[in-house]
Amino acid sequence: MKETGKINYVEMPSRDLEASKRFFGDAFGWSFIDYGPEYVAIENAGLDGGFFKSEQVATTGNGSVLVVLYSRDLEATLKKVEQSGGTIVKDIFSFPGGRRFHFSDPNGCEFAVWSEPAT
């Protein structure tokens, strides 16, 4: 439900929109709606959003917000990210509340995936 003051949409840079669509479709099952040559909306990602054409990259090293995805099986998701063309930039590590890893997509943008603590 849309509520005033709540996060509703997130937009991320992409050097190559087709590469973003392939990677996130393969790795996470997202689907997309094209809105011209410089924008693609995301569907089935848990939060509405999109990719905009840009030569910039979003990384925590350059002060970007970190988009964090969820996984029930962190190891399987890490393998899927690698198989889909992502690069692991921080291997699985523990933090208070769970475990996670960071990866860059084929465009060099950084994302993370987290899961509950291992049982």
Phi and psi restraints in degrees (range 20) as a CNS / XPLOR table:
assign (resid 1 and name C) (resid 2 and name N)
       (resid 2 and name CA) (resid 2 and name C) 1.0 -80.5 20.0 2
assign (resid 2 and name N) (resid 2 and name CA)
       (resid 2 and name C) (resid 3 and name N) 1.0 130.1 20.0 2
assign (resid 2 and name C) (resid 3 and name N)
       (resid 3 and name CA) (resid 3 and name C) 1.0 -133.8 20.0 2
assign (resid 3 and name N) (resid 3 and name CA)
       (resid 3 and name C) (resid 4 and name N) 1.0 142.0 20.0 2
assign (resid 3 and name C) (resid 4 and name N)
       (resid 4 and name CA) (resid 4 and name C) 1.0 -57.9 20.0 2
assign (resid 4 and name N) (resid 4 and name CA)
       (resid 4 and name C) (resid 5 and name N) 1.0 130.6 20.0 2
assign (resid 4 and name C) (resid 5 and name N)
       (resid 5 and name CA) (resid 5 and name C) 1.0 84.9 20.0 2
assign (resid 5 and name N) (resid 5 and name CA)
       (resid 5 and name C) (resid 6 and name N) 1.0 -1.1 20.0 2
assign (resid 5 and name C) (resid 6 and name N)
       (resid 6 and name CA) (resid 6 and name C) 1.0 -98.5 20.0 2
assign (resid 6 and name N) (resid 6 and name CA)
       (resid 6 and name C) (resid 7 and name N) 1.0 147.5 20.0 2
assign (resid 6 and name C) (resid 7 and name N)
       (resid 7 and name CA) (resid 7 and name C) 1.0 -63.8 20.0 2
assign (resid 7 and name N) (resid 7 and name CA)
       (resid 7 and name C) (resid 8 and name N) 1.0 128.7 20.0 2
assign (resid 7 and name C) (resid 8 and name N)
       (resid 8 and name CA) (resid 8 and name C) 1.0 -122.0 20.0 2
assign (resid 8 and name N) (resid 8 and name CA)
       (resid 8 and name C) (resid 9 and name N) 1.0 -26.0 20.0 2
assign (resid 8 and name C) (resid 9 and name N)
       (resid 9 and name CA) (resid 9 and name C) 1.0 -157.1 20.0 2
assign (resid 9 and name N) (resid 9 and name CA)
       (resid 9 and name C) (resid 10 and name N) 1.0 144.1 20.0 2
assign (resid 9 and name C) (resid 10 and name N)
       (resid 10 and name CA) (resid 10 and name C) 1.0 -132.0 20.0 2
assign (resid 10 and name N) (resid 10 and name CA)
       (resid 10 and name C) (resid 11 and name N) 1.0 135.4 20.0 2
assign (resid 10 and name C) (resid 11 and name N)
       (resid 11 and name CA) (resid 11 and name C) 1.0 -118.3 20.0 2
assign (resid 11 and name N) (resid 11 and name CA)
       (resid 11 and name C) (resid 12 and name N) 1.0 136.3 20.0 2
assign (resid 11 and name C) (resid 12 and name N)
       (resid 12 and name CA) (resid 12 and name C) 1.0 -127.9 20.0 2
assign (resid 12 and name N) (resid 12 and name CA)
       (resid 12 and name C) (resid 13 and name N) 1.0 147.0 20.0 2
assign (resid 12 and name C) (resid 13 and name N)
       (resid 13 and name CA) (resid 13 and name C) 1.0 -74.7 20.0 2
assign (resid 13 and name N) (resid 13 and name CA)
       (resid 13 and name C) (resid 14 and name N) 1.0 153.8 20.0 2
assign (resid 13 and name C) (resid 14 and name N)
       (resid 14 and name CA) (resid 14 and name C) 1.0 -150.3 20.0 2
assign (resid 14 and name N) (resid 14 and name CA)
       (resid 14 and name C) (resid 15 and name N) 1.0 123.7 20.0 2
assign (resid 14 and name C) (resid 15 and name N)
       (resid 15 and name CA) (resid 15 and name C) 1.0 -70.0 20.0 2
assign (resid 15 and name N) (resid 15 and name CA)
       (resid 15 and name C) (resid 16 and name N) 1.0 -32.6 20.0 2
assign (resid 15 and name C) (resid 16 and name N)
       (resid 16 and name CA) (resid 16 and name C) 1.0 -137.9 20.0 2
assign (resid 16 and name N) (resid 16 and name CA)
       (resid 16 and name C) (resid 17 and name N) 1.0 101.1 20.0 2
assign (resid 16 and name C) (resid 17 and name N)
       (resid 17 and name CA) (resid 17 and name C) 1.0 -61.5 20.0 2
assign (resid 17 and name N) (resid 17 and name CA)
       (resid 17 and name C) (resid 18 and name N) 1.0 -37.6 20.0 2
assign (resid 17 and name C) (resid 18 and name N)
       (resid 18 and name CA) (resid 18 and name C) 1.0 -65.2 20.0 2
assign (resid 18 and name N) (resid 18 and name CA)
       (resid 18 and name C) (resid 19 and name N) 1.0 -39.1 20.0 2
assign (resid 18 and name C) (resid 19 and name N)
       (resid 19 and name CA) (resid 19 and name C) 1.0 -65.2 20.0 2
assign (resid 19 and name N) (resid 19 and name CA)
       (resid 19 and name C) (resid 20 and name N) 1.0 -39.7 20.0 2
assign (resid 19 and name C) (resid 20 and name N)
       (resid 20 and name CA) (resid 20 and name C) 1.0 -62.2 20.0 2
assign (resid 20 and name N) (resid 20 and name CA)
       (resid 20 and name C) (resid 21 and name N) 1.0 -45.4 20.0 2
assign (resid 20 and name C) (resid 21 and name N)
       (resid 21 and name CA) (resid 21 and name C) 1.0 -62.1 20.0 2
assign (resid 21 and name N) (resid 21 and name CA)
       (resid 21 and name C) (resid 22 and name N) 1.0 -45.0 20.0 2
assign (resid 21 and name C) (resid 22 and name N)
       (resid 22 and name CA) (resid 22 and name C) 1.0 -61.2 20.0 2
assign (resid 22 and name N) (resid 22 and name CA)
       (resid 22 and name C) (resid 23 and name N) 1.0 -50.5 20.0 2
assign (resid 22 and name C) (resid 23 and name N)
       (resid 23 and name CA) (resid 23 and name C) 1.0 -61.5 20.0 2
assign (resid 23 and name N) (resid 23 and name CA)
       (resid 23 and name C) (resid 24 and name N) 1.0 -54.7 20.0 2
assign (resid 23 and name C) (resid 24 and name N)
       (resid 24 and name CA) (resid 24 and name C) 1.0 -71.5 20.0 2
assign (resid 24 and name N) (resid 24 and name CA)
       (resid 24 and name C) (resid 25 and name N) 1.0 -28.0 20.0 2
assign (resid 24 and name C) (resid 25 and name N)
       (resid 25 and name CA) (resid 25 and name C) 1.0 -66.7 20.0 2
assign (resid 25 and name N) (resid 25 and name CA)
       (resid 25 and name C) (resid 26 and name N) 1.0 -47.1 20.0 2
assign (resid 25 and name C) (resid 26 and name N)
       (resid 26 and name CA) (resid 26 and name C) 1.0 -68.4 20.0 2
assign (resid 26 and name N) (resid 26 and name CA)
       (resid 26 and name C) (resid 27 and name N) 1.0 -46.9 20.0 2
assign (resid 26 and name C) (resid 27 and name N)
       (resid 27 and name CA) (resid 27 and name C) 1.0 -75.6 20.0 2
assign (resid 27 and name N) (resid 27 and name CA)
       (resid 27 and name C) (resid 28 and name N) 1.0 -35.5 20.0 2
assign (resid 27 and name C) (resid 28 and name N)
       (resid 28 and name CA) (resid 28 and name C) 1.0 -128.4 20.0 2
assign (resid 28 and name N) (resid 28 and name CA)
       (resid 28 and name C) (resid 29 and name N) 1.0 -2.1 20.0 2
assign (resid 28 and name C) (resid 29 and name N)
       (resid 29 and name CA) (resid 29 and name C) 1.0 77.1 20.0 2
assign (resid 29 and name N) (resid 29 and name CA)
       (resid 29 and name C) (resid 30 and name N) 1.0 17.1 20.0 2
assign (resid 29 and name C) (resid 30 and name N)
       (resid 30 and name CA) (resid 30 and name C) 1.0 -69.0 20.0 2
assign (resid 30 and name N) (resid 30 and name CA)
       (resid 30 and name C) (resid 31 and name N) 1.0 155.0 20.0 2
assign (resid 30 and name C) (resid 31 and name N)
       (resid 31 and name CA) (resid 31 and name C) 1.0 -123.6 20.0 2
assign (resid 31 and name N) (resid 31 and name CA)
       (resid 31 and name C) (resid 32 and name N) 1.0 170.0 20.0 2
assign (resid 31 and name C) (resid 32 and name N)
       (resid 32 and name CA) (resid 32 and name C) 1.0 -142.4 20.0 2
assign (resid 32 and name N) (resid 32 and name CA)
       (resid 32 and name C) (resid 33 and name N) 1.0 154.6 20.0 2
assign (resid 32 and name C) (resid 33 and name N)
       (resid 33 and name CA) (resid 33 and name C) 1.0 -124.3 20.0 2
assign (resid 33 and name N) (resid 33 and name CA)
       (resid 33 and name C) (resid 34 and name N) 1.0 120.0 20.0 2
assign (resid 33 and name C) (resid 34 and name N)
       (resid 34 and name CA) (resid 34 and name C) 1.0 -78.1 20.0 2
assign (resid 34 and name N) (resid 34 and name CA)
       (resid 34 and name C) (resid 35 and name N) 1.0 134.7 20.0 2
assign (resid 34 and name C) (resid 35 and name N)
       (resid 35 and name CA) (resid 35 and name C) 1.0 -124.8 20.0 2
assign (resid 35 and name N) (resid 35 and name CA)
       (resid 35 and name C) (resid 36 and name N) 1.0 65.4 20.0 2
assign (resid 35 and name C) (resid 36 and name N)
       (resid 36 and name CA) (resid 36 and name C) 1.0 88.1 20.0 2
assign (resid 36 and name N) (resid 36 and name CA)
       (resid 36 and name C) (resid 37 and name N) 1.0 -176.3 20.0 2
assign (resid 36 and name C) (resid 37 and name N)
       (resid 37 and name CA) (resid 37 and name C) 1.0 -77.5 20.0 2
assign (resid 37 and name N) (resid 37 and name CA)
       (resid 37 and name C) (resid 38 and name N) 1.0 -6.8 20.0 2
assign (resid 37 and name C) (resid 38 and name N)
       (resid 38 and name CA) (resid 38 and name C) 1.0 -123.7 20.0 2
assign (resid 38 and name N) (resid 38 and name CA)
       (resid 38 and name C) (resid 39 and name N) 1.0 10.5 20.0 2
assign (resid 38 and name C) (resid 39 and name N)
       (resid 39 and name CA) (resid 39 and name C) 1.0 -154.9 20.0 2
assign (resid 39 and name N) (resid 39 and name CA)
       (resid 39 and name C) (resid 40 and name N) 1.0 139.1 20.0 2
assign (resid 39 and name C) (resid 40 and name N)
       (resid 40 and name CA) (resid 40 and name C) 1.0 -139.0 20.0 2
assign (resid 40 and name N) (resid 40 and name CA)
       (resid 40 and name C) (resid 41 and name N) 1.0 129.9 20.0 2
assign (resid 40 and name C) (resid 41 and name N)
       (resid 41 and name CA) (resid 41 and name C) 1.0 -86.3 20.0 2
assign (resid 41 and name N) (resid 41 and name CA)
       (resid 41 and name C) (resid 42 and name N) 1.0 151.2 20.0 2
assign (resid 41 and name C) (resid 42 and name N)
       (resid 42 and name CA) (resid 42 and name C) 1.0 -100.4 20.0 2
assign (resid 42 and name N) (resid 42 and name CA)
       (resid 42 and name C) (resid 43 and name N) 1.0 138.3 20.0 2
assign (resid 42 and name C) (resid 43 and name N)
       (resid 43 and name CA) (resid 43 and name C) 1.0 -125.5 20.0 2
assign (resid 43 and name N) (resid 43 and name CA)
       (resid 43 and name C) (resid 44 and name N) 1.0 154.9 20.0 2
assign (resid 43 and name C) (resid 44 and name N)
       (resid 44 and name CA) (resid 44 and name C) 1.0 63.0 20.0 2
assign (resid 44 and name N) (resid 44 and name CA)
       (resid 44 and name C) (resid 45 and name N) 1.0 35.2 20.0 2
assign (resid 44 and name C) (resid 45 and name N)
       (resid 45 and name CA) (resid 45 and name C) 1.0 -112.9 20.0 2
assign (resid 45 and name N) (resid 45 and name CA)
       (resid 45 and name C) (resid 46 and name N) 1.0 1.8 20.0 2
assign (resid 45 and name C) (resid 46 and name N)
       (resid 46 and name CA) (resid 46 and name C) 1.0 93.9 20.0 2
assign (resid 46 and name N) (resid 46 and name CA)
       (resid 46 and name C) (resid 47 and name N) 1.0 -26.1 20.0 2
assign (resid 46 and name C) (resid 47 and name N)
       (resid 47 and name CA) (resid 47 and name C) 1.0 -145.0 20.0 2
assign (resid 47 and name N) (resid 47 and name CA)
       (resid 47 and name C) (resid 48 and name N) 1.0 139.9 20.0 2
assign (resid 47 and name C) (resid 48 and name N)
       (resid 48 and name CA) (resid 48 and name C) 1.0 -66.5 20.0 2
assign (resid 48 and name N) (resid 48 and name CA)
       (resid 48 and name C) (resid 49 and name N) 1.0 148.8 20.0 2
assign (resid 48 and name C) (resid 49 and name N)
       (resid 49 and name CA) (resid 49 and name C) 1.0 -179.7 20.0 2
assign (resid 49 and name N) (resid 49 and name CA)
       (resid 49 and name C) (resid 50 and name N) 1.0 -168.4 20.0 2
assign (resid 49 and name C) (resid 50 and name N)
       (resid 50 and name CA) (resid 50 and name C) 1.0 -167.5 20.0 2
assign (resid 50 and name N) (resid 50 and name CA)
       (resid 50 and name C) (resid 51 and name N) 1.0 171.3 20.0 2
assign (resid 50 and name C) (resid 51 and name N)
       (resid 51 and name CA) (resid 51 and name C) 1.0 -113.6 20.0 2
assign (resid 51 and name N) (resid 51 and name CA)
       (resid 51 and name C) (resid 52 and name N) 1.0 134.5 20.0 2
assign (resid 51 and name C) (resid 52 and name N)
       (resid 52 and name CA) (resid 52 and name C) 1.0 -114.3 20.0 2
assign (resid 52 and name N) (resid 52 and name CA)
       (resid 52 and name C) (resid 53 and name N) 1.0 145.2 20.0 2
assign (resid 52 and name C) (resid 53 and name N)
       (resid 53 and name CA) (resid 53 and name C) 1.0 -65.9 20.0 2
assign (resid 53 and name N) (resid 53 and name CA)
       (resid 53 and name C) (resid 54 and name N) 1.0 124.6 20.0 2
assign (resid 53 and name C) (resid 54 and name N)
       (resid 54 and name CA) (resid 54 and name C) 1.0 -162.2 20.0 2
assign (resid 54 and name N) (resid 54 and name CA)
       (resid 54 and name C) (resid 55 and name N) 1.0 146.1 20.0 2
assign (resid 54 and name C) (resid 55 and name N)
       (resid 55 and name CA) (resid 55 and name C) 1.0 -84.4 20.0 2
assign (resid 55 and name N) (resid 55 and name CA)
       (resid 55 and name C) (resid 56 and name N) 1.0 -6.8 20.0 2
assign (resid 55 and name C) (resid 56 and name N)
       (resid 56 and name CA) (resid 56 and name C) 1.0 -77.7 20.0 2
assign (resid 56 and name N) (resid 56 and name CA)
       (resid 56 and name C) (resid 57 and name N) 1.0 156.1 20.0 2
assign (resid 56 and name C) (resid 57 and name N)
       (resid 57 and name CA) (resid 57 and name C) 1.0 -124.0 20.0 2
assign (resid 57 and name N) (resid 57 and name CA)
       (resid 57 and name C) (resid 58 and name N) 1.0 147.8 20.0 2
assign (resid 57 and name C) (resid 58 and name N)
       (resid 58 and name CA) (resid 58 and name C) 1.0 -100.0 20.0 2
assign (resid 58 and name N) (resid 58 and name CA)
       (resid 58 and name C) (resid 59 and name N) 1.0 112.3 20.0 2
assign (resid 58 and name C) (resid 59 and name N)
       (resid 59 and name CA) (resid 59 and name C) 1.0 -136.5 20.0 2
assign (resid 59 and name N) (resid 59 and name CA)
       (resid 59 and name C) (resid 60 and name N) 1.0 155.4 20.0 2
assign (resid 59 and name C) (resid 60 and name N)
       (resid 60 and name CA) (resid 60 and name C) 1.0 -66.1 20.0 2
assign (resid 60 and name N) (resid 60 and name CA)
       (resid 60 and name C) (resid 61 and name N) 1.0 -27.9 20.0 2
assign (resid 60 and name C) (resid 61 and name N)
       (resid 61 and name CA) (resid 61 and name C) 1.0 -64.9 20.0 2
assign (resid 61 and name N) (resid 61 and name CA)
       (resid 61 and name C) (resid 62 and name N) 1.0 -26.2 20.0 2
assign (resid 61 and name C) (resid 62 and name N)
       (resid 62 and name CA) (resid 62 and name C) 1.0 -105.0 20.0 2
assign (resid 62 and name N) (resid 62 and name CA)
       (resid 62 and name C) (resid 63 and name N) 1.0 16.2 20.0 2
assign (resid 62 and name C) (resid 63 and name N)
       (resid 63 and name CA) (resid 63 and name C) 1.0 89.0 20.0 2
assign (resid 63 and name N) (resid 63 and name CA)
       (resid 63 and name C) (resid 64 and name N) 1.0 13.3 20.0 2
assign (resid 63 and name C) (resid 64 and name N)
       (resid 64 and name CA) (resid 64 and name C) 1.0 -75.0 20.0 2
assign (resid 64 and name N) (resid 64 and name CA)
       (resid 64 and name C) (resid 65 and name N) 1.0 154.8 20.0 2
assign (resid 64 and name C) (resid 65 and name N)
       (resid 65 and name CA) (resid 65 and name C) 1.0 -64.1 20.0 2
assign (resid 65 and name N) (resid 65 and name CA)
       (resid 65 and name C) (resid 66 and name N) 1.0 143.4 20.0 2
assign (resid 65 and name C) (resid 66 and name N)
       (resid 66 and name CA) (resid 66 and name C) 1.0 -100.8 20.0 2
assign (resid 66 and name N) (resid 66 and name CA)
       (resid 66 and name C) (resid 67 and name N) 1.0 118.7 20.0 2
assign (resid 66 and name C) (resid 67 and name N)
       (resid 67 and name CA) (resid 67 and name C) 1.0 -83.5 20.0 2
assign (resid 67 and name N) (resid 67 and name CA)
       (resid 67 and name C) (resid 68 and name N) 1.0 123.8 20.0 2
assign (resid 67 and name C) (resid 68 and name N)
       (resid 68 and name CA) (resid 68 and name C) 1.0 -116.1 20.0 2
assign (resid 68 and name N) (resid 68 and name CA)
       (resid 68 and name C) (resid 69 and name N) 1.0 123.1 20.0 2
assign (resid 68 and name C) (resid 69 and name N)
       (resid 69 and name CA) (resid 69 and name C) 1.0 -96.2 20.0 2
assign (resid 69 and name N) (resid 69 and name CA)
       (resid 69 and name C) (resid 70 and name N) 1.0 164.9 20.0 2
assign (resid 69 and name C) (resid 70 and name N)
       (resid 70 and name CA) (resid 70 and name C) 1.0 -110.9 20.0 2
assign (resid 70 and name N) (resid 70 and name CA)
       (resid 70 and name C) (resid 71 and name N) 1.0 148.8 20.0 2
assign (resid 70 and name C) (resid 71 and name N)
       (resid 71 and name CA) (resid 71 and name C) 1.0 -143.9 20.0 2
assign (resid 71 and name N) (resid 71 and name CA)
       (resid 71 and name C) (resid 72 and name N) 1.0 139.8 20.0 2
assign (resid 71 and name C) (resid 72 and name N)
       (resid 72 and name CA) (resid 72 and name C) 1.0 -78.6 20.0 2
assign (resid 72 and name N) (resid 72 and name CA)
       (resid 72 and name C) (resid 73 and name N) 1.0 -23.7 20.0 2
assign (resid 72 and name C) (resid 73 and name N)
       (resid 73 and name CA) (resid 73 and name C) 1.0 -131.6 20.0 2
assign (resid 73 and name N) (resid 73 and name CA)
       (resid 73 and name C) (resid 74 and name N) 1.0 90.4 20.0 2
assign (resid 73 and name C) (resid 74 and name N)
       (resid 74 and name CA) (resid 74 and name C) 1.0 -61.3 20.0 2
assign (resid 74 and name N) (resid 74 and name CA)
       (resid 74 and name C) (resid 75 and name N) 1.0 -43.5 20.0 2
assign (resid 74 and name C) (resid 75 and name N)
       (resid 75 and name CA) (resid 75 and name C) 1.0 -63.4 20.0 2
assign (resid 75 and name N) (resid 75 and name CA)
       (resid 75 and name C) (resid 76 and name N) 1.0 -42.8 20.0 2
assign (resid 75 and name C) (resid 76 and name N)
       (resid 76 and name CA) (resid 76 and name C) 1.0 -65.1 20.0 2
assign (resid 76 and name N) (resid 76 and name CA)
       (resid 76 and name C) (resid 77 and name N) 1.0 -38.5 20.0 2
assign (resid 76 and name C) (resid 77 and name N)
       (resid 77 and name CA) (resid 77 and name C) 1.0 -67.9 20.0 2
assign (resid 77 and name N) (resid 77 and name CA)
       (resid 77 and name C) (resid 78 and name N) 1.0 -39.4 20.0 2
assign (resid 77 and name C) (resid 78 and name N)
       (resid 78 and name CA) (resid 78 and name C) 1.0 -58.5 20.0 2
assign (resid 78 and name N) (resid 78 and name CA)
       (resid 78 and name C) (resid 79 and name N) 1.0 -45.7 20.0 2
assign (resid 78 and name C) (resid 79 and name N)
       (resid 79 and name CA) (resid 79 and name C) 1.0 -62.1 20.0 2
assign (resid 79 and name N) (resid 79 and name CA)
       (resid 79 and name C) (resid 80 and name N) 1.0 -41.3 20.0 2
assign (resid 79 and name C) (resid 80 and name N)
       (resid 80 and name CA) (resid 80 and name C) 1.0 -64.8 20.0 2
assign (resid 80 and name N) (resid 80 and name CA)
       (resid 80 and name C) (resid 81 and name N) 1.0 -40.1 20.0 2
assign (resid 80 and name C) (resid 81 and name N)
       (resid 81 and name CA) (resid 81 and name C) 1.0 -59.8 20.0 2
assign (resid 81 and name N) (resid 81 and name CA)
       (resid 81 and name C) (resid 82 and name N) 1.0 -48.0 20.0 2
assign (resid 81 and name C) (resid 82 and name N)
       (resid 82 and name CA) (resid 82 and name C) 1.0 -63.1 20.0 2
assign (resid 82 and name N) (resid 82 and name CA)
       (resid 82 and name C) (resid 83 and name N) 1.0 -45.1 20.0 2
assign (resid 82 and name C) (resid 83 and name N)
       (resid 83 and name CA) (resid 83 and name C) 1.0 -63.5 20.0 2
assign (resid 83 and name N) (resid 83 and name CA)
       (resid 83 and name C) (resid 84 and name N) 1.0 -27.5 20.0 2
assign (resid 83 and name C) (resid 84 and name N)
       (resid 84 and name CA) (resid 84 and name C) 1.0 -87.7 20.0 2
assign (resid 84 and name N) (resid 84 and name CA)
       (resid 84 and name C) (resid 85 and name N) 1.0 -3.8 20.0 2
assign (resid 84 and name C) (resid 85 and name N)
       (resid 85 and name CA) (resid 85 and name C) 1.0 108.0 20.0 2
assign (resid 85 and name N) (resid 85 and name CA)
       (resid 85 and name C) (resid 86 and name N) 1.0 6.9 20.0 2
assign (resid 85 and name C) (resid 86 and name N)
       (resid 86 and name CA) (resid 86 and name C) 1.0 -82.1 20.0 2
assign (resid 86 and name N) (resid 86 and name CA)
       (resid 86 and name C) (resid 87 and name N) 1.0 162.0 20.0 2
assign (resid 86 and name C) (resid 87 and name N)
       (resid 87 and name CA) (resid 87 and name C) 1.0 -119.0 20.0 2
assign (resid 87 and name N) (resid 87 and name CA)
       (resid 87 and name C) (resid 88 and name N) 1.0 126.5 20.0 2
assign (resid 87 and name C) (resid 88 and name N)
       (resid 88 and name CA) (resid 88 and name C) 1.0 -75.6 20.0 2
assign (resid 88 and name N) (resid 88 and name CA)
       (resid 88 and name C) (resid 89 and name N) 1.0 121.8 20.0 2
assign (resid 88 and name C) (resid 89 and name N)
       (resid 89 and name CA) (resid 89 and name C) 1.0 -105.0 20.0 2
assign (resid 89 and name N) (resid 89 and name CA)
       (resid 89 and name C) (resid 90 and name N) 1.0 -19.5 20.0 2
assign (resid 89 and name C) (resid 90 and name N)
       (resid 90 and name CA) (resid 90 and name C) 1.0 -142.7 20.0 2
assign (resid 90 and name N) (resid 90 and name CA)
       (resid 90 and name C) (resid 91 and name N) 1.0 115.7 20.0 2
assign (resid 90 and name C) (resid 91 and name N)
       (resid 91 and name CA) (resid 91 and name C) 1.0 -64.9 20.0 2
assign (resid 91 and name N) (resid 91 and name CA)
       (resid 91 and name C) (resid 92 and name N) 1.0 171.5 20.0 2
assign (resid 91 and name C) (resid 92 and name N)
       (resid 92 and name CA) (resid 92 and name C) 1.0 -55.0 20.0 2
assign (resid 92 and name N) (resid 92 and name CA)
       (resid 92 and name C) (resid 93 and name N) 1.0 130.1 20.0 2
assign (resid 92 and name C) (resid 93 and name N)
       (resid 93 and name CA) (resid 93 and name C) 1.0 -141.9 20.0 2
assign (resid 93 and name N) (resid 93 and name CA)
       (resid 93 and name C) (resid 94 and name N) 1.0 158.0 20.0 2
assign (resid 93 and name C) (resid 94 and name N)
       (resid 94 and name CA) (resid 94 and name C) 1.0 -91.1 20.0 2
assign (resid 94 and name N) (resid 94 and name CA)
       (resid 94 and name C) (resid 95 and name N) 1.0 149.1 20.0 2
assign (resid 94 and name C) (resid 95 and name N)
       (resid 95 and name CA) (resid 95 and name C) 1.0 -144.4 20.0 2
assign (resid 95 and name N) (resid 95 and name CA)
       (resid 95 and name C) (resid 96 and name N) 1.0 161.9 20.0 2
assign (resid 95 and name C) (resid 96 and name N)
       (resid 96 and name CA) (resid 96 and name C) 1.0 -56.3 20.0 2
assign (resid 96 and name N) (resid 96 and name CA)
       (resid 96 and name C) (resid 97 and name N) 1.0 118.2 20.0 2
assign (resid 96 and name C) (resid 97 and name N)
       (resid 97 and name CA) (resid 97 and name C) 1.0 105.7 20.0 2
assign (resid 97 and name N) (resid 97 and name CA)
       (resid 97 and name C) (resid 98 and name N) 1.0 -9.8 20.0 2
assign (resid 97 and name C) (resid 98 and name N)
       (resid 98 and name CA) (resid 98 and name C) 1.0 166.3 20.0 2
assign (resid 98 and name N) (resid 98 and name CA)
       (resid 98 and name C) (resid 99 and name N) 1.0 -154.4 20.0 2
assign (resid 98 and name C) (resid 99 and name N)
       (resid 99 and name CA) (resid 99 and name C) 1.0 -136.1 20.0 2
assign (resid 99 and name N) (resid 99 and name CA)
       (resid 99 and name C) (resid 100 and name N) 1.0 156.1 20.0 2
assign (resid 99 and name C) (resid 100 and name N)
       (resid 100 and name CA) (resid 100 and name C) 1.0 -160.2 20.0 2
assign (resid 100 and name N) (resid 100 and name CA)
       (resid 100 and name C) (resid 101 and name N) 1.0 169.4 20.0 2
assign (resid 100 and name C) (resid 101 and name N)
       (resid 101 and name CA) (resid 101 and name C) 1.0 -139.3 20.0 2
assign (resid 101 and name N) (resid 101 and name CA)
       (resid 101 and name C) (resid 102 and name N) 1.0 159.3 20.0 2
assign (resid 101 and name C) (resid 102 and name N)
       (resid 102 and name CA) (resid 102 and name C) 1.0 -114.3 20.0 2
assign (resid 102 and name N) (resid 102 and name CA)
       (resid 102 and name C) (resid 103 and name N) 1.0 146.4 20.0 2
assign (resid 102 and name C) (resid 103 and name N)
       (resid 103 and name CA) (resid 103 and name C) 1.0 -141.8 20.0 2
assign (resid 103 and name N) (resid 103 and name CA)
       (resid 103 and name C) (resid 104 and name N) 1.0 160.2 20.0 2
assign (resid 103 and name C) (resid 104 and name N)
       (resid 104 and name CA) (resid 104 and name C) 1.0 -111.1 20.0 2
assign (resid 104 and name N) (resid 104 and name CA)
       (resid 104 and name C) (resid 105 and name N) 1.0 142.3 20.0 2
assign (resid 104 and name C) (resid 105 and name N)
       (resid 105 and name CA) (resid 105 and name C) 1.0 -78.5 20.0 2
assign (resid 105 and name N) (resid 105 and name CA)
       (resid 105 and name C) (resid 106 and name N) 1.0 176.3 20.0 2
assign (resid 105 and name C) (resid 106 and name N)
       (resid 106 and name CA) (resid 106 and name C) 1.0 -60.1 20.0 2
assign (resid 106 and name N) (resid 106 and name CA)
       (resid 106 and name C) (resid 107 and name N) 1.0 -15.1 20.0 2
assign (resid 106 and name C) (resid 107 and name N)
       (resid 107 and name CA) (resid 107 and name C) 1.0 -92.4 20.0 2
assign (resid 107 and name N) (resid 107 and name CA)
       (resid 107 and name C) (resid 108 and name N) 1.0 -5.9 20.0 2
assign (resid 107 and name C) (resid 108 and name N)
       (resid 108 and name CA) (resid 108 and name C) 1.0 94.7 20.0 2
assign (resid 108 and name N) (resid 108 and name CA)
       (resid 108 and name C) (resid 109 and name N) 1.0 3.5 20.0 2
assign (resid 108 and name C) (resid 109 and name N)
       (resid 109 and name CA) (resid 109 and name C) 1.0 -81.5 20.0 2
assign (resid 109 and name N) (resid 109 and name CA)
       (resid 109 and name C) (resid 110 and name N) 1.0 141.8 20.0 2
assign (resid 109 and name C) (resid 110 and name N)
       (resid 110 and name CA) (resid 110 and name C) 1.0 -94.0 20.0 2
assign (resid 110 and name N) (resid 110 and name CA)
       (resid 110 and name C) (resid 111 and name N) 1.0 136.6 20.0 2
assign (resid 110 and name C) (resid 111 and name N)
       (resid 111 and name CA) (resid 111 and name C) 1.0 -136.1 20.0 2
assign (resid 111 and name N) (resid 111 and name CA)
       (resid 111 and name C) (resid 112 and name N) 1.0 169.8 20.0 2
assign (resid 111 and name C) (resid 112 and name N)
       (resid 112 and name CA) (resid 112 and name C) 1.0 -135.1 20.0 2
assign (resid 112 and name N) (resid 112 and name CA)
       (resid 112 and name C) (resid 113 and name N) 1.0 159.4 20.0 2
assign (resid 112 and name C) (resid 113 and name N)
       (resid 113 and name CA) (resid 113 and name C) 1.0 -131.0 20.0 2
assign (resid 113 and name N) (resid 113 and name CA)
       (resid 113 and name C) (resid 114 and name N) 1.0 133.8 20.0 2
assign (resid 113 and name C) (resid 114 and name N)
       (resid 114 and name CA) (resid 114 and name C) 1.0 -124.0 20.0 2
assign (resid 114 and name N) (resid 114 and name CA)
       (resid 114 and name C) (resid 115 and name N) 1.0 163.3 20.0 2
assign (resid 114 and name C) (resid 115 and name N)
       (resid 115 and name CA) (resid 115 and name C) 1.0 -149.8 20.0 2
assign (resid 115 and name N) (resid 115 and name CA)
       (resid 115 and name C) (resid 116 and name N) 1.0 164.5 20.0 2
assign (resid 115 and name C) (resid 116 and name N)
       (resid 116 and name CA) (resid 116 and name C) 1.0 -64.0 20.0 2
assign (resid 116 and name N) (resid 116 and name CA)
       (resid 116 and name C) (resid 117 and name N) 1.0 165.4 20.0 2
assign (resid 116 and name C) (resid 117 and name N)
       (resid 117 and name CA) (resid 117 and name C) 1.0 -57.6 20.0 2
assign (resid 117 and name N) (resid 117 and name CA)
       (resid 117 and name C) (resid 118 and name N) 1.0 146.7 20.0 2
assign (resid 117 and name C) (resid 118 and name N)
       (resid 118 and name CA) (resid 118 and name C) 1.0 -63.7 20.0 2
assign (resid 118 and name N) (resid 118 and name CA)
       (resid 118 and name C) (resid 119 and name N) 1.0 143.1 20.0 2
